[in-house]
Amino acid sequence: MKSIWKGHIRFSLVTIPVRVYNAVDTAQTIRMNQLHKDCNGPVGYDKRCKKCSAVLSNEEIVKGYQYEPDQYVIIEPGDFEKVKLKTTRIIEVEGFINAAEIPPTLYESPYFAGPDGEVAGKAYSLLHDALKDSGKLGIGKIVLRDREDVVALAPLDGGLVMYKLRFPAELRSIKNVPQLGDHQMADPEQLKLARSLVETMTTSVDKIEFKDRYNDALRDVINAKVAGKEIVTYVEEEQPVMDIMTALKQSIEQAKAHRKPMVKATGAGKSDAEKKTATVEAVAEARPVKTRKRKAG
C-alpha cells in the first residue's frame, strides 16, 4: 500500500506517528470509456457552454455559486486560498464516545491508519487495545486536501480504521420521507410471527455473502463479447403476492428447513478393529452377569 497522508494521532499528551492509506480498492471498479460510434475513437471531455454552445478553454472557465435561480457569484482562485486551513499533520482526538452514538448515515469513507515506524508500534497497539476493550471510538479532526473533516478511529483486526464522517447538517431528515408519518400499529399475532421469523433467520456476518454480483455479471458480459460468444440473459420470474400471515408462516417453515439438522455420532474415523472391539464390549456390558450357586458341603 502507498500512504496518502503522514502525521500523528494525538490525544491529551500522547502522540502516535501514523500513515493513512486508502481502504477501498478502486481497481475492482469496472470503468467505461466514451467512444465515437462510427470509428471507436475516444471521446474527449467536451467543455461546451450550455448557454451559447461555445467550446471553452481552461482559461475561459471560472467557478460560481448559484445563490438564486440563474444568479451566480464568481469565486476566484484567490478566494479559495483565503479559506484554506493550516495543515498541521495532526489527527487531533477530541474525545472518546460509544460507537452506538454515531448513526450509520454519518459514516462516509473508510481509511486505514497504520503505525509509522517501529517506535510508534507500542503506542499504536495500546490505543487499539484500549478502544477494543472499552468499546469506544476516538473522534477527532484531520485536514485532507485543504478541507477539515471529522473522523472516527476504531479498532479493526489488530489495526485502526479511520472513518471520515459527514457533518450532521449535510443529512436530510428521515422525517421528511413521504408517508412515513402513516405508521400503523402492528397486529400482535403478525408481530409474534415476524419476531419468530427474525429469530429463525438469525445468523452471523461471516455466513452472509458480500459479493458484487452486478460487477461479476458485467465482467462476464465483457469477457463474452471479447471472445465473440453469445450473451445469455437472465429473466427474473414475477413472484406471486400473498397476504402477510401466509407469507410469514411459509417463511418460517422455509427458514427452519434450511437449518442443518443435528447429525448423530456414527463412530466415523475408527478402524474396523476398533469398531468390532467397541461392539463386543458394549454387548458384554449389556449382558446380565450369571452367578454360580455353590452346593452345600
Steps between C-alpha positions, in 0.01 A plus 500: 500500500604859436414750772303814411568687825769504764467653844410424861203390709492717810279476807589683819881470529524179293632529143515206258669528156269349234450470128155498338412267209196465274288208618295471178655317205385712205668258256205264549261752342425448130543829316365583154643734233292717270560409132395641164237259366626512139876450554532394869720804564522620861277799580668782688346714772287754312515827692202657327293786644135401542389860435688599182629154391858629474787259567708656778865482603609460862581872519141588406344295781436643847322365806175652618249440779130522415337693783173558308357349179738602216685734735865413573781649704842438345764344729856572389796267574626753751174471694562129556847577633342717770300208643776240487562349842842456649618142451630399842554134413321411822191284554384684809282264708254714693335219694378142510135397460294184477475364147119488525488881530599545133208429264593287194407787266800703622760246386657588165844377386720243678878534524766294672729667753823310555801562727780701348821330611591247768498758778129570437402133524466480878285813541298404191421154640413652836243733341353209301461284812354785704235570235420131460465434874290810564279475193570868430587697187749784487348811343736756352573729208739479209584733209503308169539689171452840670169395651438417863311179565369336814621141535438202725780262599395141567686173565496245218689169484799623697511839326315830490245597239422868453150587379440840345169625640240720339393812682147468646393814312565319169236236570133530424249406767341157469182659630461666159459165324149486347238287679737428788258671736232244415661239726249229588501295818592140424251224563617306811474162325685626194768658720545170685551313171733771371717473814502122466618535138776741606619255768491209256700690239756636751853425381849655511661745261763250386221281358353781291630523143631850430562484127455754222286284271437786256872560457563127446213470251620808310852354485352176357321703231824681413698175482229341283505792255881493485487127424218547245261279695123534527384689808241311702261717700303408811132585522373522855166332562226711655437395859141437610355740757349343813352633823740581784396215734541233233832650394630505859397141572647366178818701555545350848456146367744571217757644740469197731547266204825674405649442842749214514361206701708359785704197395521205737841355582576206271848409620655646186878497494538174693658193343300179444689331782420783742132494397487119551668527840264777607199293387615192691563706812158664474327162462696356792401792722137462401483126589379407852771346718423140597618370840558134582330354800730307730388162621478444869803311623 
